[in-house]
Amino acid sequence: MNMNKIAYTAFIAFLASILTLVSVSALSQSGGEARDQEALDAITRSELAKHDGAESCWKAIHGRVYDITDYVPNHPTDAAVILEWCGKEATEAWSNKRPGVPHSPRAEGMLEKYLVGRLVDE
């Protein structure tokens, strides 16, 4: 009977550890989204437009600017698909990777690490 108690205690500890890891992961992913918009660097449309190719690819999505230069070679489609939106406001393309189909929540999470600022009017 003593072995049963030890096994049960180990199982509960294991389960608690897994739930803690899942909770921490969920909180850390949402932390990027919670960044204060005003704390981000202001980037004008003319500055965004300077980053319009494979050597420097910035995109604005939902008012935020992302430097995805390092990601371009890893994008699952042909590079031309993503390069077409470099230096531009790309919310429409982001929201419709296929007609009516937005990028996944996983892609949203990946995007946050490329955040460089917020798009502002000049």
Helices and strands as residue ranges (DSSP letters): H 2-33, G 37-39, E 42-44, H 45-49, E 52-53, E 56-61, E 64-67, G 72-74, H 79-83, E 88-89, H 91-95, H 105-111, G 112-114, E 115-120
